[in-house]
């Protein structure tokens, strides 16, 4: 299946915990990151800030074992269902989405 | 809380079914779309293809009642937990992520 990369050669990838259903994070993939993810069954991304390939958990140990990979209807977003070895977020939270906007009100 | 809009004034918004946990779609919001989503509790986006504000379900009836809104650790991605009135996808599928990449192999 053809993935529609954006002008930067990237697509957003949503990462979801396959056990709990929690949405853990959103990151970006280029073709190499997607290829490595499919080949190794561990999540790889493209770090936009560091401008380099990013094997999630390579330094922290919090790798994400990839169980299922989906592409959306217009082929420009990826969904990974993973078994995380630890917190997805660099803050130590399980999910990066730990702050509510609605509770501000 | 300050949202970090990209160069186009947009952020990606992940839409998740609050009941089933299914990830339904990914779309983009500008400040107006986020403001209307918070004000009306119905999901609003910015359509990049049509370049216009998009009240999800305004024509199809498949509105998404917004129950919870989260922002991620670096404030550049939104997560909406919604009660969908119907399929999220224009194909009629409940979720836009109905195609597996791994099963291609």
N, CA and C atoms of all chains as a GROMACS GRO file, in nm:
protein
  630
    1UNK      N    1   0.085  -0.120   0.000
    1UNK     CA    2   0.000   0.000   0.000
    1UNK      C    3   0.088   0.125   0.000
    2UNK      N    4   0.049   0.220  -0.080
    2UNK     CA    5   0.127   0.343  -0.093
    2UNK      C    6   0.091   0.440   0.020
    3UNK      N    7   0.192   0.487   0.090
    3UNK     CA    8   0.170   0.588   0.194
    3UNK      C    9   0.194   0.725   0.132
    4UNK      N   10   0.106   0.821   0.165
    4UNK     CA   11   0.121   0.956   0.109
    4UNK      C   12   0.203   1.044   0.203
    5UNK      N   13   0.332   1.050   0.176
    5UNK     CA   14   0.423   1.132   0.256
    5UNK      C   15   0.395   1.280   0.228
    6UNK      N   16   0.412   1.362   0.330
    6UNK     CA   17   0.392   1.506   0.310
    6UNK      C   18   0.514   1.568   0.242
    7UNK      N   19   0.514   1.700   0.229
    7UNK     CA   20   0.621   1.769   0.156
    7UNK      C   21   0.758   1.745   0.220
    8UNK      N   22   0.757   1.714   0.350
    8UNK     CA   23   0.883   1.686   0.421
    8UNK      C   24   0.921   1.539   0.413
    9UNK      N   25   0.836   1.458   0.350
    9UNK     CA   26   0.861   1.313   0.346
    9UNK      C   27   0.819   1.243   0.474
   10UNK      N   28   0.724   1.302   0.546
   10UNK     CA   29   0.681   1.248   0.674
   10UNK      C   30   0.531   1.219   0.676
   11UNK      N   31   0.492   1.130   0.767
   11UNK     CA   32   0.350   1.116   0.802
   11UNK      C   33   0.341   1.109   0.955
   12UNK      N   34   0.231   1.161   1.011
   12UNK     CA   35   0.211   1.146   1.155
   12UNK      C   36   0.175   1.001   1.188
   13UNK      N   37   0.224   0.954   1.302
   13UNK     CA   38   0.195   0.818   1.349
   13UNK      C   39   0.140   0.826   1.491
   14UNK      N   40   0.017   0.779   1.507
   14UNK     CA   41  -0.047   0.773   1.638
   14UNK      C   42  -0.005   0.642   1.704
   15UNK      N   43   0.033   0.649   1.830
   15UNK     CA   44   0.073   0.527   1.902
   15UNK      C   45  -0.030   0.499   2.011
   16UNK      N   46  -0.088   0.379   2.005
   16UNK     CA   47  -0.192   0.339   2.100
   16UNK      C   48  -0.149   0.212   2.172
   17UNK      N   49  -0.176   0.206   2.301
   17UNK     CA   50  -0.148   0.086   2.380
   17UNK      C   51  -0.247  -0.023   2.339
   18UNK      N   52  -0.196  -0.135   2.289
   18UNK     CA   53  -0.284  -0.240   2.237
   18UNK      C   54  -0.364  -0.306   2.349
   19UNK      N   55  -0.315  -0.301   2.472
   19UNK     CA   56  -0.387  -0.364   2.584
   19UNK      C   57  -0.494  -0.272   2.641
   20UNK      N   58  -0.456  -0.148   2.673
   20UNK     CA   59  -0.547  -0.058   2.744
   20UNK      C   60  -0.629   0.030   2.650
   21UNK      N   61  -0.582   0.044   2.524
   21UNK     CA   62  -0.649   0.135   2.431
   21UNK      C   63  -0.607   0.280   2.448
   22UNK      N   64  -0.524   0.310   2.547
   22UNK     CA   65  -0.483   0.448   2.570
   22UNK      C   66  -0.401   0.500   2.451
   23UNK      N   67  -0.430   0.623   2.410
   23UNK     CA   68  -0.347   0.689   2.309
   23UNK      C   69  -0.224   0.742   2.382
   24UNK      N   70  -0.106   0.698   2.339
   24UNK     CA   71   0.017   0.726   2.412
   24UNK      C   72   0.089   0.850   2.362
   25UNK      N   73   0.099   0.866   2.231
   25UNK     CA   74   0.178   0.976   2.176
   25UNK      C   75   0.148   0.990   2.027
   26UNK      N   76   0.195   1.100   1.972
   26UNK     CA   77   0.197   1.116   1.827
   26UNK      C   78   0.338   1.154   1.788
   27UNK      N   79   0.392   1.086   1.688
   27UNK     CA   80   0.524   1.119   1.637
   27UNK      C   81   0.519   1.112   1.485
   28UNK      N   82   0.633   1.131   1.422
   28UNK     CA   83   0.636   1.135   1.275
   28UNK      C   84   0.730   1.027   1.222
   29UNK      N   85   0.693   0.973   1.107
   29UNK     CA   86   0.774   0.871   1.041
   29UNK      C   87   0.812   0.917   0.901
   30UNK      N   88   0.934   0.884   0.861
   30UNK     CA   89   0.966   0.889   0.719
   30UNK      C   90   0.967   0.743   0.668
   31UNK      N   91   0.999   0.725   0.543
   31UNK     CA   92   0.990   0.590   0.485
   31UNK      C   93   1.085   0.494   0.556
   32UNK      N   94   1.202   0.543   0.593
   32UNK     CA   95   1.299   0.456   0.661
   32UNK      C   96   1.245   0.412   0.798
   33UNK      N   97   1.187   0.506   0.872
   33UNK     CA   98   1.133   0.474   1.005
   33UNK      C   99   1.019   0.373   0.994
   34UNK      N  100   0.932   0.390   0.896
   34UNK     CA  101   0.822   0.294   0.878
   34UNK      C  102   0.877   0.157   0.838
   35UNK      N  103   0.974   0.158   0.749
   35UNK     CA  104   1.035   0.032   0.707
   35UNK      C  105   1.097  -0.043   0.824
   36UNK      N  106   1.171   0.028   0.907
   36UNK     CA  107   1.235  -0.035   1.023
   36UNK      C  108   1.132  -0.082   1.125
   37UNK      N  109   1.025  -0.005   1.140
   37UNK     CA  110   0.918  -0.045   1.232
   37UNK      C  111   0.856  -0.177   1.187
   38UNK      N  112   0.829  -0.188   1.058
   38UNK     CA  113   0.768  -0.311   1.007
   38UNK      C  114   0.865  -0.428   1.014
   39UNK      N  115   0.994  -0.399   0.990
   39UNK     CA  116   1.095  -0.505   0.986
   39UNK      C  117   1.129  -0.558   1.126
   40UNK      N  118   1.141  -0.465   1.222
   40UNK     CA  119   1.189  -0.503   1.356
   40UNK      C  120   1.076  -0.522   1.456
   41UNK      N  121   0.955  -0.476   1.423
   41UNK     CA  122   0.842  -0.476   1.517
   41UNK      C  123   0.871  -0.395   1.642
   42UNK      N  124   0.961  -0.295   1.630
   42UNK     CA  125   0.978  -0.195   1.735
   42UNK      C  126   0.961  -0.058   1.670
   43UNK      N  127   0.893   0.033   1.743
   43UNK     CA  128   0.858   0.162   1.685
   43UNK      C  129   0.981   0.247   1.658
   44UNK      N  130   0.990   0.295   1.535
   44UNK     CA  131   1.093   0.390   1.493
   44UNK      C  132   1.022   0.514   1.437
   45UNK      N  133   1.080   0.630   1.465
   45UNK     CA  134   1.023   0.756   1.416
   45UNK      C  135   1.133   0.841   1.356
   46UNK      N  136   1.090   0.956   1.302
   46UNK     CA  137   1.184   1.059   1.260
   46UNK      C  138   1.169   1.174   1.359
   47UNK      N  139   1.278   1.206   1.427
   47UNK     CA  140   1.274   1.317   1.521
   47UNK      C  141   1.287   1.449   1.445
   48UNK      N  142   1.181   1.529   1.448
   48UNK     CA  143   1.185   1.657   1.377
   48UNK      C  144   1.278   1.756   1.447
   49UNK      N  145   1.286   1.746   1.580
   49UNK     CA  146   1.373   1.840   1.653
   49UNK      C  147   1.520   1.806   1.633
   50UNK      N  148   1.552   1.677   1.638
   50UNK     CA  149   1.692   1.638   1.623
   50UNK      C  150   1.729   1.608   1.478
   51UNK      N  151   1.626   1.600   1.392
   51UNK     CA  152   1.649   1.569   1.250
   51UNK      C  153   1.729   1.440   1.235
   52UNK      N  154   1.681   1.337   1.304
   52UNK     CA  155   1.747   1.207   1.291
   52UNK      C  156   1.649   1.094   1.318
   53UNK      N  157   1.685   0.976   1.272
   53UNK     CA  158   1.606   0.857   1.297
   53UNK      C  159   1.604   0.832   1.448
   54UNK      N  160   1.488   0.789   1.496
   54UNK     CA  161   1.468   0.777   1.641
   54UNK      C  162   1.408   0.640   1.669
   55UNK      N  163   1.490   0.551   1.725
   55UNK     CA  164   1.440   0.421   1.770
   55UNK      C  165   1.388   0.441   1.911
   56UNK      N  166   1.258   0.448   1.924
   56UNK     CA  167   1.194   0.477   2.052
   56UNK      C  168   1.241   0.377   2.159
   57UNK      N  169   1.296   0.427   2.269
   57UNK     CA  170   1.339   0.340   2.378
   57UNK      C  171   1.483   0.294   2.367
   58UNK      N  172   1.554   0.334   2.260
   58UNK     CA  173   1.691   0.287   2.241
   58UNK      C  174   1.778   0.332   2.359
   59UNK      N  175   1.754   0.451   2.412
   59UNK     CA  176   1.832   0.497   2.527
   59UNK      C  177   1.757   0.474   2.658
   60UNK      N  178   1.625   0.497   2.660
   60UNK     CA  179   1.549   0.487   2.785
   60UNK      C  180   1.513   0.342   2.820
   61UNK      N  181   1.515   0.254   2.722
   61UNK     CA  182   1.468   0.118   2.744
   61UNK      C  183   1.318   0.102   2.722
   62UNK      N  184   1.249   0.215   2.706
   62UNK     CA  185   1.104   0.208   2.690
   62UNK      C  186   1.064   0.185   2.544
   63UNK      N  187   1.109   0.072   2.492
   63UNK     CA  188   1.074   0.038   2.354
   63UNK      C  189   0.924   0.010   2.344
   64UNK      N  190   0.874   0.020   2.223
   64UNK     CA  191   0.734  -0.009   2.196
   64UNK      C  192   0.728  -0.125   2.098
   65UNK      N  193   0.688  -0.242   2.146
   65UNK     CA  194   0.671  -0.359   2.059
   65UNK      C  195   0.545  -0.340   1.975
   66UNK      N  196   0.561  -0.345   1.846
   66UNK     CA  197   0.451  -0.313   1.756
   66UNK      C  198   0.371  -0.439   1.724
   67UNK      N  199   0.243  -0.438   1.757
   67UNK     CA  200   0.156  -0.553   1.734
   67UNK      C  201   0.074  -0.538   1.607
   68UNK      N  202   0.028  -0.418   1.577
   68UNK     CA  203  -0.056  -0.395   1.459
   68UNK      C  204  -0.022  -0.258   1.401
   69UNK      N  205  -0.027  -0.248   1.269
   69UNK     CA  206  -0.001  -0.121   1.200
   69UNK      C  207  -0.114  -0.095   1.101
   70UNK      N  208  -0.176   0.021   1.112
   70UNK     CA  209  -0.286   0.058   1.023
   70UNK      C  210  -0.253   0.189   0.951
   71UNK      N  211  -0.316   0.207   0.836
   71UNK     CA  212  -0.306   0.334   0.764
   71UNK      C  213  -0.449   0.384   0.744
   72UNK      N  214  -0.466   0.516   0.743
   72UNK     CA  215  -0.604   0.566   0.735
   72UNK      C  216  -0.652   0.573   0.590
   73UNK      N  217  -0.776   0.616   0.574
   73UNK     CA  218  -0.845   0.608   0.445
   73UNK      C  219  -0.772   0.683   0.336
   74UNK      N  220  -0.712   0.796   0.369
   74UNK     CA  221  -0.638   0.869   0.265
   74UNK      C  222  -0.487   0.847   0.275
   75UNK      N  223  -0.447   0.746   0.351
   75UNK     CA  224  -0.309   0.696   0.352
   75UNK      C  225  -0.206   0.800   0.393
   76UNK      N  226  -0.249   0.896   0.476
   76UNK     CA  227  -0.151   0.995   0.520
   76UNK      C  228  -0.136   1.000   0.672
   77UNK      N  229  -0.186   0.899   0.740
   77UNK     CA  230  -0.164   0.885   0.885
   77UNK      C  231  -0.152   0.737   0.918
   78UNK      N  232  -0.059   0.708   1.011
   78UNK     CA  233  -0.034   0.571   1.054
   78UNK      C  234  -0.086   0.555   1.198
   79UNK      N  235  -0.137   0.437   1.229
   79UNK     CA  236  -0.174   0.402   1.366
   79UNK      C  237  -0.097   0.277   1.406
   80UNK      N  238  -0.017   0.289   1.512
   80UNK     CA  239   0.055   0.174   1.567
   80UNK      C  240  -0.013   0.129   1.694
   81UNK      N  241  -0.041  -0.001   1.704
   81UNK     CA  242  -0.086  -0.056   1.832
   81UNK      C  243   0.030  -0.132   1.892
   82UNK      N  244   0.069  -0.090   2.011
   82UNK     CA  245   0.196  -0.137   2.068
   82UNK      C  246   0.179  -0.190   2.210
   83UNK      N  247   0.278  -0.273   2.248
   83UNK     CA  248   0.298  -0.311   2.388
   83UNK      C  249   0.416  -0.229   2.438
   84UNK      N  250   0.392  -0.126   2.520
   84UNK     CA  251   0.501  -0.041   2.564
   84UNK      C  252   0.577  -0.104   2.680
   85UNK      N  253   0.710  -0.094   2.677
   85UNK     CA  254   0.792  -0.149   2.786
   85UNK      C  255   0.798  -0.053   2.904
   86UNK      N  256   0.750   0.068   2.885
   86UNK     CA  257   0.750   0.169   2.992
   86UNK      C  258   0.676   0.291   2.945
   87UNK      N  259   0.687   0.401   3.020
   87UNK     CA  260   0.613   0.523   2.985
   87UNK      C  261   0.646   0.570   2.843
   88UNK      N  262   0.545   0.619   2.772
   88UNK     CA  263   0.569   0.674   2.638
   88UNK      C  264   0.630   0.814   2.647
   89UNK      N  265   0.599   0.885   2.754
   89UNK     CA  266   0.633   1.028   2.761
   89UNK      C  267   0.767   1.049   2.831
   90UNK      N  268   0.842   1.149   2.781
   90UNK     CA  269   0.971   1.182   2.842
   90UNK      C  270   0.954   1.238   2.983
   91UNK      N  271   0.830   1.277   3.019
   91UNK     CA  272   0.804   1.327   3.154
   91UNK      C  273   0.788   1.214   3.255
   92UNK      N  274   0.777   1.090   3.203
   92UNK     CA  275   0.753   0.976   3.291
   92UNK      C  276   0.606   0.936   3.297
   93UNK      N  277   0.520   1.018   3.235
   93UNK     CA  278   0.378   0.980   3.227
   93UNK      C  279   0.362   0.864   3.128
   94UNK      N  280   0.263   0.779   3.152
   94UNK     CA  281   0.237   0.668   3.060
   94UNK      C  282   0.204   0.719   2.921
   95UNK      N  283   0.124   0.824   2.915
   95UNK     CA  284   0.081   0.884   2.789
   95UNK      C  285   0.125   1.030   2.786
   96UNK      N  286   0.156   1.080   2.667
   96UNK     CA  287   0.188   1.222   2.653
   96UNK      C  288   0.065   1.311   2.672
   97UNK      N  289  -0.055   1.251   2.664
   97UNK     CA  290  -0.178   1.329   2.673
   97UNK      C  291  -0.231   1.329   2.816
   98UNK      N  292  -0.153   1.383   2.908
   98UNK     CA  293  -0.192   1.380   3.049
   98UNK      C  294  -0.250   1.512   3.097
   99UNK      N  295  -0.261   1.610   3.006
   99UNK     CA  296  -0.315   1.740   3.046
   99UNK      C  297  -0.448   1.766   2.977
  100UNK      N  298  -0.550   1.796   3.056
  100UNK     CA  299  -0.681   1.823   3.001
  100UNK      C  300  -0.692   1.970   2.965
  101UNK      N  301  -0.746   1.996   2.846
  101UNK     CA  302  -0.775   2.136   2.811
  101UNK      C  303  -0.909   2.178   2.868
  102UNK      N  304  -1.002   2.084   2.875
  102UNK     CA  305  -1.136   2.120   2.921
  102UNK      C  306  -1.138   2.157   3.069
  103UNK      N  307  -1.049   2.096   3.147
  103UNK     CA  308  -1.051   2.126   3.290
  103UNK      C  309  -0.993   2.264   3.321
  104UNK      N  310  -0.937   2.332   3.217
  104UNK     CA  311  -0.892   2.471   3.235
  104UNK      C  312  -1.008   2.565   3.260
  105UNK      N  313  -1.124   2.525   3.207
  105UNK     CA  314  -1.234   2.622   3.198
  105UNK      C  315  -1.301   2.646   3.332
  106UNK      N  316  -0.398   2.719   2.876
  106UNK     CA  317  -0.277   2.652   2.825
  106UNK      C  318  -0.251   2.695   2.680
  107UNK      N  319  -0.125   2.719   2.652
  107UNK     CA  320  -0.088   2.766   2.518
  107UNK      C  321  -0.067   2.645   2.426
  108UNK      N  322  -0.134   2.646   2.312
  108UNK     CA  323  -0.113   2.541   2.212
  108UNK      C  324  -0.009   2.591   2.112
  109UNK      N  325   0.082   2.500   2.074
  109UNK     CA  326   0.188   2.539   1.979
  109UNK      C  327   0.144   2.508   1.836
  110UNK      N  328   0.089   2.608   1.771
  110UNK     CA  329   0.044   2.593   1.632
  110UNK      C  330   0.166   2.583   1.541
  111UNK      N  331   0.153   2.504   1.434
  111UNK     CA  332   0.265   2.493   1.341
  111UNK      C  333   0.270   2.615   1.249
  112UNK      N  334   0.359   2.610   1.150
  112UNK     CA  335   0.380   2.727   1.062
  112UNK      C  336   0.252   2.764   0.986
  113UNK      N  337   0.164   2.665   0.968
  113UNK     CA  338   0.037   2.691   0.899
  113UNK      C  339  -0.072   2.737   0.995
  114UNK      N  340  -0.039   2.740   1.127
  114UNK     CA  341  -0.140   2.774   1.227
  114UNK      C  342  -0.228   2.657   1.263
  115UNK      N  343  -0.177   2.535   1.245
  115UNK     CA  344  -0.256   2.414   1.269
  115UNK      C  345  -0.189   2.323   1.371
  116UNK      N  346  -0.270   2.236   1.433
  116UNK     CA  347  -0.217   2.122   1.509
  116UNK      C  348  -0.298   1.999   1.470
  117UNK      N  349  -0.233   1.881   1.470
  117UNK     CA  350  -0.309   1.758   1.447
  117UNK      C  351  -0.396   1.727   1.569
  118UNK      N  352  -0.514   1.673   1.542
  118UNK     CA  353  -0.607   1.633   1.648
  118UNK      C  354  -0.647   1.488   1.626
  119UNK      N  355  -0.614   1.404   1.723
  119UNK     CA  356  -0.652   1.263   1.720
  119UNK      C  357  -0.792   1.252   1.777
  120UNK      N  358  -0.879   1.176   1.712
  120UNK     CA  359  -1.015   1.158   1.762
  120UNK      C  360  -1.034   1.013   1.804
  121UNK      N  361  -1.070   0.995   1.931
  121UNK     CA  362  -1.086   0.861   1.988
  121UNK      C  363  -1.228   0.845   2.040
  122UNK      N  364  -1.286   0.728   2.019
  122UNK     CA  365  -1.419   0.696   2.071
  122UNK      C  366  -1.408   0.678   2.222
  123UNK      N  367  -1.479   0.761   2.297
  123UNK     CA  368  -1.467   0.758   2.443
  123UNK      C  369  -1.521   0.629   2.503
  124UNK      N  370  -1.611   0.562   2.432
  124UNK     CA  371  -1.670   0.438   2.484
  124UNK      C  372  -1.583   0.317   2.451
  125UNK      N  373  -1.545   0.302   2.324
  125UNK     CA  374  -1.475   0.182   2.280
  125UNK      C  375  -1.324   0.195   2.286
  126UNK      N  376  -1.274   0.319   2.289
  126UNK     CA  377  -1.130   0.341   2.285
  126UNK      C  378  -1.072   0.338   2.145
  127UNK      N  379  -1.154   0.309   2.045
  127UNK     CA  380  -1.105   0.303   1.907
  127UNK      C  381  -1.056   0.440   1.861
  128UNK      N  382  -0.941   0.442   1.795
  128UNK     CA  383  -0.895   0.565   1.731
  128UNK      C  384  -0.972   0.580   1.600
  129UNK      N  385  -1.043   0.689   1.585
  129UNK     CA  386  -1.135   0.705   1.473
  129UNK      C  387  -1.074   0.775   1.353
  130UNK      N  388  -0.996   0.881   1.377
  130UNK     CA  389  -0.944   0.962   1.267
  130UNK      C  390  -0.839   1.058   1.320
  131UNK      N  391  -0.768   1.119   1.228
  131UNK     CA  392  -0.681   1.231   1.261
  131UNK      C  393  -0.717   1.345   1.167
  132UNK      N  394  -0.736   1.463   1.225
  132UNK     CA  395  -0.765   1.581   1.144
  132UNK      C  396  -0.684   1.697   1.201
  133UNK      N  397  -0.703   1.814   1.146
  133UNK     CA  398  -0.624   1.930   1.188
  133UNK      C  399  -0.715   2.040   1.238
  134UNK      N  400  -0.667   2.113   1.336
  134UNK     CA  401  -0.741   2.226   1.393
  134UNK      C  402  -0.659   2.353   1.384
  135UNK      N  403  -0.726   2.463   1.356
  135UNK     CA  404  -0.666   2.594   1.381
  135UNK      C  405  -0.728   2.648   1.510
  136UNK      N  406  -0.691   2.767   1.546
  136UNK     CA  407  -0.738   2.821   1.675
  136UNK      C  408  -0.890   2.835   1.676
  137UNK      N  409  -0.946   2.874   1.563
  137UNK     CA  410  -1.092   2.891   1.557
  137UNK      C  411  -1.162   2.755   1.576
  138UNK      N  412  -1.110   2.651   1.511
  138UNK     CA  413  -1.170   2.516   1.522
  138UNK      C  414  -1.162   2.466   1.665
  139UNK      N  415  -1.049   2.487   1.730
  139UNK     CA  416  -1.036   2.444   1.870
  139UNK      C  417  -1.131   2.523   1.960
  140UNK      N  418  -1.138   2.653   1.936
  140UNK     CA  419  -1.228   2.737   2.016
  140UNK      C  420  -1.373   2.693   2.003
  141UNK      N  421  -1.416   2.665   1.880
  141UNK     CA  422  -1.554   2.622   1.856
  141UNK      C  423  -1.579   2.484   1.916
  142UNK      N  424  -1.478   2.397   1.910
  142UNK     CA  425  -1.491   2.263   1.968
  142UNK      C  426  -1.513   2.274   2.119
  143UNK      N  427  -1.434   2.359   2.184
  143UNK     CA  428  -1.448   2.374   2.329
  143UNK      C  429  -1.581   2.443   2.365
  144UNK      N  430  -1.623   2.538   2.282
  144UNK     CA  431  -1.744   2.615   2.310
  144UNK      C  432  -1.871   2.533   2.288
  145UNK      N  433  -1.873   2.455   2.179
  145UNK     CA  434  -1.996   2.386   2.140
  145UNK      C  435  -1.998   2.239   2.182
  146UNK      N  436  -1.880   2.185   2.222
  146UNK     CA  437  -1.867   2.042   2.252
  146UNK      C  438  -1.901   1.954   2.133
  147UNK      N  439  -1.884   2.006   2.013
  147UNK     CA  440  -1.889   1.925   1.891
  147UNK      C  441  -1.759   1.951   1.815
  148UNK      N  442  -1.704   1.842   1.757
  148UNK     CA  443  -1.572   1.853   1.695
  148UNK      C  444  -1.575   1.941   1.570
  149UNK      N  445  -1.485   2.037   1.569
  149UNK     CA  446  -1.462   2.124   1.453
  149UNK      C  447  -1.316   2.110   1.412
  150UNK      N  448  -1.292   2.112   1.283
  150UNK     CA  449  -1.155   2.102   1.231
  150UNK      C  450  -1.133   2.207   1.124
  151UNK      N  451  -1.008   2.211   1.074
  151UNK     CA  452  -0.976   2.291   0.956
  151UNK      C  453  -0.950   2.193   0.843
  152UNK      N  454  -1.028   2.203   0.738
  152UNK     CA  455  -1.007   2.116   0.623
  152UNK      C  456  -0.893   2.170   0.539
  153UNK      N  457  -0.784   2.091   0.532
  153UNK     CA  458  -0.669   2.136   0.453
  153UNK      C  459  -0.699   2.127   0.304
  154UNK      N  460  -0.783   2.031   0.263
  154UNK     CA  461  -0.813   2.017   0.120
  154UNK      C  462  -0.909   2.127   0.074
  155UNK      N  463  -1.007   2.158   0.157
  155UNK     CA  464  -1.105   2.260   0.118
  155UNK      C  465  -1.067   2.399   0.167
  156UNK      N  466  -0.967   2.403   0.256
  156UNK     CA  467  -0.922   2.530   0.314
  156UNK      C  468  -1.039   2.606   0.376
  157UNK      N  469  -1.112   2.533   0.461
  157UNK     CA  470  -1.222   2.600   0.529
  157UNK      C  471  -1.251   2.529   0.661
  158UNK      N  472  -1.318   2.601   0.749
  158UNK     CA  473  -1.361   2.544   0.876
  158UNK      C  474  -1.457   2.429   0.847
  159UNK      N  475  -1.445   2.323   0.928
  159UNK     CA  476  -1.518   2.200   0.901
  159UNK      C  477  -1.582   2.155   1.031
  160UNK      N  478  -1.715   2.171   1.038
  160UNK     CA  479  -1.792   2.120   1.151
  160UNK      C  480  -1.827   1.976   1.118
  161UNK      N  481  -1.753   1.883   1.180
  161UNK     CA  482  -1.768   1.741   1.149
  161UNK      C  483  -1.914   1.698   1.167
  162UNK      N  484  -1.973   1.641   1.064
  162UNK     CA  485  -2.110   1.592   1.072
  162UNK      C  486  -2.215   1.695   1.035
  163UNK      N  487  -2.173   1.816   1.001
  163UNK     CA  488  -2.271   1.921   0.968
  163UNK      C  489  -2.357   1.880   0.849
  164UNK      N  490  -2.297   1.811   0.753
  164UNK     CA  491  -2.377   1.765   0.638
  164UNK      C  492  -2.419   1.618   0.653
  165UNK      N  493  -2.331   1.533   0.706
  165UNK     CA  494  -2.361   1.388   0.716
  165UNK      C  495  -2.448   1.354   0.836
  166UNK      N  496  -2.451   1.442   0.934
  166UNK     CA  497  -2.521   1.410   1.058
  166UNK      C  498  -2.433   1.337   1.158
  167UNK      N  499  -2.316   1.294   1.114
  167UNK     CA  500  -2.227   1.218   1.201
  167UNK      C  501  -2.139   1.309   1.287
  168UNK      N  502  -2.207   1.389   1.369
  168UNK     CA  503  -2.134   1.479   1.458
  168UNK      C  504  -2.060   1.397   1.564
  169UNK      N  505  -1.961   1.459   1.622
  169UNK     CA  506  -1.884   1.396   1.729
  169UNK      C  507  -1.899   1.482   1.855
  170UNK      N  508  -1.974   1.430   1.952
  170UNK     CA  509  -1.991   1.501   2.079
  170UNK      C  510  -1.862   1.485   2.158
  171UNK      N  511  -1.804   1.596   2.197
  171UNK     CA  512  -1.673   1.595   2.260
  171UNK      C  513  -1.688   1.585   2.412
  172UNK      N  514  -1.630   1.478   2.468
  172UNK     CA  515  -1.641   1.456   2.612
  172UNK      C  516  -1.516   1.502   2.686
  173UNK      N  517  -1.398   1.484   2.626
  173UNK     CA  518  -1.273   1.521   2.692
  173UNK      C  519  -1.177   1.574   2.586
  174UNK      N  520  -1.096   1.672   2.624
  174UNK     CA  521  -0.996   1.728   2.532
  174UNK      C  522  -0.862   1.732   2.605
  175UNK      N  523  -0.760   1.672   2.544
  175UNK     CA  524  -0.626   1.670   2.603
  175UNK      C  525  -0.525   1.732   2.508
  176UNK      N  526  -0.416   1.782   2.564
  176UNK     CA  527  -0.305   1.830   2.483
  176UNK      C  528  -0.181   1.752   2.528
  177UNK      N  529  -0.089   1.728   2.435
  177UNK     CA  530   0.025   1.644   2.472
  177UNK      C  531   0.135   1.726   2.540
  178UNK      N  532   0.240   1.656   2.578
  178UNK     CA  533   0.345   1.715   2.663
  178UNK      C  534   0.410   1.838   2.600
  179UNK      N  535   0.425   1.838   2.470
  179UNK     CA  536   0.484   1.958   2.407
  179UNK      C  537   0.380   2.045   2.338
  180UNK      N  538   0.254   2.020   2.370
  180UNK     CA  539   0.143   2.109   2.335
  180UNK      C  540   0.127   2.132   2.185
  181UNK      N  541   0.166   2.030   2.106
  181UNK     CA  542   0.148   2.046   1.962
  181UNK      C  543   0.060   1.936   1.901
  182UNK      N  544  -0.012   1.863   1.985
  182UNK     CA  545  -0.110   1.765   1.938
  182UNK      C  546  -0.227   1.763   2.035
  183UNK      N  547  -0.347   1.751   1.980
  183UNK     CA  548  -0.472   1.747   2.059
  183UNK      C  549  -0.528   1.605   2.053
  184UNK      N  550  -0.588   1.562   2.162
  184UNK     CA  551  -0.663   1.436   2.165
  184UNK      C  552  -0.806   1.467   2.209
  185UNK      N  553  -0.900   1.431   2.121
  185UNK     CA  554  -1.042   1.447   2.154
  185UNK      C  555  -1.100   1.310   2.185
  186UNK      N  556  -1.168   1.298   2.298
  186UNK     CA  557  -1.246   1.177   2.324
  186UNK      C  558  -1.393   1.212   2.300
  187UNK      N  559  -1.454   1.138   2.208
  187UNK     CA  560  -1.586   1.176   2.158
  187UNK      C  561  -1.686   1.062   2.164
  188UNK      N  562  -1.812   1.101   2.162
  188UNK     CA  563  -1.924   1.010   2.136
  188UNK      C  564  -1.967   1.035   1.993
  189UNK      N  565  -1.934   0.945   1.900
  189UNK     CA  566  -1.969   0.970   1.761
  189UNK      C  567  -2.114   0.934   1.731
  190UNK      N  568  -2.183   1.018   1.652
  190UNK     CA  569  -2.322   0.988   1.615
  190UNK      C  570  -2.329   0.889   1.501
  191UNK      N  571  -2.215   0.861   1.438
  191UNK     CA  572  -2.212   0.769   1.324
  191UNK      C  573  -2.068   0.746   1.285
  192UNK      N  574  -2.046   0.682   1.169
  192UNK     CA  575  -1.910   0.652   1.125
  192UNK      C  576  -1.824   0.778   1.116
  193UNK      N  577  -1.696   0.764   1.154
  193UNK     CA  578  -1.605   0.877   1.142
  193UNK      C  579  -1.559   0.895   0.999
  194UNK      N  580  -1.554   0.785   0.925
  194UNK     CA  581  -1.488   0.786   0.793
  194UNK      C  582  -1.589   0.811   0.682
  195UNK      N  583  -1.544   0.885   0.581
  195UNK     CA  584  -1.630   0.913   0.466
  195UNK      C  585  -1.662   0.786   0.386
  196UNK      N  586  -1.586   0.677   0.411
  196UNK     CA  587  -1.614   0.550   0.342
  196UNK      C  588  -1.728   0.473   0.406
  197UNK      N  589  -1.772   0.520   0.524
  197UNK     CA  590  -1.876   0.448   0.599
  197UNK      C  591  -1.820   0.359   0.707
  198UNK      N  592  -1.687   0.344   0.710
  198UNK     CA  593  -1.624   0.267   0.818
  198UNK      C  594  -1.633   0.348   0.948
  199UNK      N  595  -1.641   0.276   1.061
  199UNK     CA  596  -1.646   0.344   1.190
  199UNK      C  597  -1.521   0.427   1.212
  200UNK      N  598  -1.406   0.369   1.178
  200UNK     CA  599  -1.277   0.436   1.194
  200UNK      C  600  -1.211   0.449   1.058
  201UNK      N  601  -1.134   0.556   1.041
  201UNK     CA  602  -1.056   0.572   0.917
  201UNK      C  603  -0.941   0.471   0.909
  202UNK      N  604  -0.906   0.408   1.021
  202UNK     CA  605  -0.791   0.316   1.024
  202UNK      C  606  -0.838   0.172   1.007
  203UNK      N  607  -0.898   0.143   0.895
  203UNK     CA  608  -0.955   0.010   0.872
  203UNK      C  609  -0.865  -0.077   0.785
  204UNK      N  610  -0.751  -0.024   0.744
  204UNK     CA  611  -0.659  -0.102   0.659
  204UNK      C  612  -0.530  -0.132   0.734
  205UNK      N  613  -0.497  -0.260   0.739
  205UNK     CA  614  -0.375  -0.301   0.806
  205UNK      C  615  -0.258  -0.296   0.710
  206UNK      N  616  -0.146  -0.241   0.756
  206UNK     CA  617  -0.024  -0.244   0.676
  206UNK      C  618   0.048  -0.377   0.694
  207UNK      N  619   0.039  -0.431   0.815
  207UNK     CA  620   0.113  -0.554   0.845
  207UNK      C  621   0.057  -0.673   0.769
  208UNK      N  622  -0.073  -0.672   0.743
  208UNK     CA  623  -0.132  -0.788   0.675
  208UNK      C  624  -0.096  -0.790   0.526
  209UNK      N  625  -0.034  -0.683   0.478
  209UNK     CA  626   0.015  -0.682   0.339
  209UNK      C  627   0.129  -0.784   0.321
  210UNK      N  628   0.196  -0.809   0.430
  210UNK     CA  629   0.322  -0.882   0.418
  210UNK      C  630   0.300  -1.029   0.392
   0.00000   0.00000   0.00000
